[in-house]
Amino acid sequence: MDEGAPGMAAITPSHTYRAYVTEVIDGDTFDAMVDPGFHLTIKLRLRLARVNTPELHAKDPEVRSNAAAARTFVAAHIDGAEVLVITRKADAFGRYLAEVWYELLGEQVNLSDQLLATGHAVPYERKQ
């Protein structure tokens, strides 16, 4: 792809992989064994795209409680599960930003959308 072509500079490449979630760190970060194909797996720390959840180590007890609830929600839906991840770029901490799709009642749902709909997350305000 020619980066100099009109309209192409704004396109952020993305990649889709199957992954197995091995640990939920907090409401918007988890570890997974990602399958890039070719009979390989890579352990990666992924950060959910588009959302921000409360911090587990916040000073405010209410924020910590909300953070624990967000983590519990995420763990209940994807911990130990096979998911589909669509990654973009790495963030400042080296975590790849990911849209995560998982099965819920026979349908594929987006985890970021679910966190927003249930009030466990707010939209991420800065550019990702």
N, C-alpha and C positions, 0 to 999 in steps of 0.2 A: 504494500500500500504506500502510495506517495504521500508523505506527510504534508507536502506543499500543495496538494490538490485542493481546490476550493471546497470548503465545507468539511474537509477531512480532519482538520486540526482539533475540532471539538469532540470527535468521537473517541470515547474511552474504550479500549478493547476489553472484552470480558471472556471468561472461560467457564464452562460448565463441567462439573465433576460430581461423581458419587462420593459420599464420605460417610464414615462411621464415627459418631460422636463418642469420645472417650471421657470427657470431663467438661462440666459446665463451670466456668470460673465465676461469672457473675451474670447479670441480666442481659448483657450485650456482648459477652466474650466467651468462647468455648474452644476446647482442643478437639481435633478430629484427625482420624487417619483418612487421608484424601487419596483417592484412586485416580491418578492422571492417565491411566491406561498402561499398556505395555507390561502388564503383570507387576506393576510397582505400586507402593503405597508410601505416602509421606505424612509424617505427623506435623500438623500446622496448628498454630493458634489463629483463630479467625474472629473478626469483629463484625457484628451485624451492621449492615449498611442502613442508613437513613434514620436510625433511632439512637436515643440516649436513655439509659436507665439510671436510677439513683445509685450512688456509690456505697458499697458495703462498709467502707471505713470512714464514713462521714462522722462528724462530731455530733450532729443532731440525731437523737434516738429515733425520731419519726422517719427521717431520711433513711437511716439504717434498716428500719423495719420495712419500708417500701422497697429497699434494695433487696432484702431477703425474700420478699414476696415475688419480685421480678425474677430472681434467680430460681426460686422454687417453681414458678410458672414455666420457665425455659427448661429446667431439668425434667419436669413432668412430661414435657412434649418431645424433647429430643435426646435426653441423656441415654446413651446406649442404643440409639436408633440409627438407622440408615437414612440419610437425608440427601437432597440434591443441593449443591452449592453453586452459585454463579458468582465468581470472584471478579474483582476489578484490580485495583492497585493496593499496595501495602500502605498502611497509615504511618504516622510518625514513630510508632512503637514497633514497626515491623510486622504487624498483624494484617493479613489480607482482609479487605472489606468484602463482605459476602451477603448476597441475598440467599436466604435459606428456605427451602421448601420441604415440608414433611407431610406425612399422611395423617389425616384426622377424620375419623368416621368415613373412611373410604375415599376421601377427596384430598388432593394436594393443596396445602395452604401455605401462605408465606408467613414466616415467623415474625418478621418486622411488622407486618400489617396486623397480626394478632396481638402483639405487644402494644401497639398504638390503640387498637380497638378496645382493649381491656383496661387501658389506663396505666399499664405497667411501664410505659415508656412515653417519651415526648419526641417530636421530630428533632433530628440532629440539625442544629442551626448553622454550623460552619460548613464550608465546602469539604466534601470527602473525596 
